[in-house]
Amino acid sequence: MSLITGSITDRLQRAADRPTGVRFVGSSVTPTEGPDFFSWGQIHDEARAVGAALQARGLVPGDHVAILGPTSRSLMTIIQGCWLSGIASMVLPLPMRMASLEAFVESTRARILHGDAKLVLIDDALAAFYQSGPGDPPLEPMAAVMPRPGNPSGERLEIPANDPERLVILQYTSGSTSEPKGVMIPDRVLTANIDASCAAAELGPDEVMVSWLPLYHDMGLVGFLSIPMTNGCQLVQAAPQDFMAHPGNWMQWISDNRGTATAGPNFSWVLATRALKRMEGLDLSQLTLALSGAEPVDPSAVEAFVAAAARFGFKPGSVFPAFGMAEVAIGGAFPPRHRGLRTDDVDRVVLERDRVARPIDMTPDTEADAVRRLPLLGRPVPDLEMCIVHPDTRQELPERHVGELLIRGTSVTPGYYKRPDATAAMFRDGWLCTGDLGYMLDGELVLCGRIKDVIIVGGRNVFPEDIERAVGGLDGVRAGNVIAFGIEGYKGKETVIVVAEVRTEDPLAVREAIHHRTIEVCGLPPRDVMLVKAGTLPKTSSGKLQRAKCREQYLNEELELFAPS
């Protein structure tokens, strides 16, 4: 059986004829009464009614609707209802930490106003956290547009004519609240990337996709909702909070539902690895696509997961390190399915000094700090091209020479909504400038870091990820919660600052260990090692570390320092 093609509305309508659907798992999304499985046909029928309700409120094709709600059947249904009626969905991030409620309200309002939302739909559980201000669009409960007495039926829905340029998704990136950036994803871009991602990952209609990823993030919304909802694959859906509370649940959901494909950022695989060591009776033999993306892939973390999952039937070839970004909808570069992890082991000093990835032969005498292991992320998905250029001269570089990654092709966004400045800065001669540093190897992409994050120390281009990973493995330091950045020091030279969340009764010993580990990685001592409280490092709505924000907090003396109890 081939996958469904056509416009988004064509695909949604045809996928509704399949017997598959979505099964909700986890305490946050499982209904207290009634079934936990809903066919795509049921979701589609309700989505038609949602679309009719939106049209009854005067919304027309091309309008935008902002949606603020946790993972739920209603959220999925409303997203599809928007698409069926030709309306772009703006799924807004949820508050990560209650301590930042004011920032959450500010950033949410900025997105709503900047995105020209004609209507804001909010879940009852969040109503107390967000109130409309003067000049804001109407605010209604999500339940108000769901099928219920008094609302129009799905038969009243008027599906608009296909328009490849009409926006389907307005995906806001996690930036400053004053200058939000909404990635425009029109119908042609979303459908092109769905097709390219499915082809590259060999995703078939019989997949069982398991996800806890938030639906306000591109990997959750496009990768693990749009694909099954438009192709009729089976979806098993949980909420992020159920995973974070008990990471082992993720592996249990895969086992219970014979999941074949799943995904998560690097930190989630680290948490799953720890959980697996305490679990019994799982069957992970059906899982043949375990995608790691959204943040840099740590080969050591991947190998630790493979080792922990092996006793449950997990195959090493099922590991799938990949590259994606909202500006291409989701899928950018994918490795062959079933190949597993492959790394390029290069001389760290040459990479940092000369920006050349010189292979290094690993021997028992090779010092670990002399080598940087970089995962191969595969080739560009179909109809995308990639090239590496010098960040300053823009000249294309040969293989193994590190420069900026550029992309062009069918699933590249036309730009940022109402941000001609940012759009102009993003494109050069038809190529999307990603800001990522990397190189090509036998046609495959290898990434090293972000241009804006590189720390120049003693003539070397130090990548903060290397320091962060090395420090994150120390006792007392919370793995995945370390930030390294550079600031101007003596005579204008850049120096390193390390900020780490810790849980320890001996902070002096932890600080000393971080100091020495940083020297091992970059050759120079850090100017400062700051130990901060757990849960206080700045992160994006999708959980990525915000180095620039942390640097700002350090300079303004706003870090919440750790104090032993």
KAJORA-V119097 format. One record per helix or strand of 3 or more residues. SS is the DSSP state (~ for helix, > for strand). FROM is the first residue (numbers start at 0). TO is the last residue. If there is no record, write none. Layout:
BEGIN
SS|FROM|TO + SS|FROM|TO
END
This chain:
BEGIN
~|7|14 + >|20|23 + >|36|38 + ~|39|55 + >|63|67 + ~|72|83 + >|87|90 + ~|97|113 + >|116|121 + ~|123|125 + >|137|140 + ~|141|144 + ~|153|155 + >|166|171 + >|181|185 + ~|186|200 + >|207|210 + ~|217|230 + >|233|236 + ~|239|244 + ~|247|256 + >|260|263 + ~|265|275 + >|288|291 + ~|298|311 + ~|315|317 + >|318|320 + ~|325|327 + >|330|333 + >|342|346 + ~|347|353 + ~|367|369 + >|370|374 + >|383|388 + >|402|408 + ~|419|425 + >|430|440 + >|443|449 + ~|450|452 + >|454|456 + >|459|461 + ~|463|471 + >|476|487 + ~|489|491 + >|493|501 + ~|506|521 + >|527|531 + ~|546|554
END
